[in-house]
């Protein structure tokens, strides 16, 4: 089992981050903060896909 990377972990991080960014947006309507959180969310999204592809095509091949 190579590495500690897990798509499920990444997905959970992304899920909570999106909920948090939505709450921040509704509470403060801070566009700059929302945009920053969105970019971070995209990075985690890439992380999640990378982890999933790694596990699917490398570990279980």
Buried (B, 14 or more C-beta within 10 A) or exposed (E): EEEEBBBEEBBEBBEEBBEEBEEBBEEEEEEEEBEEBEEBBEEBBEBBEEBBEBBEEEEEE
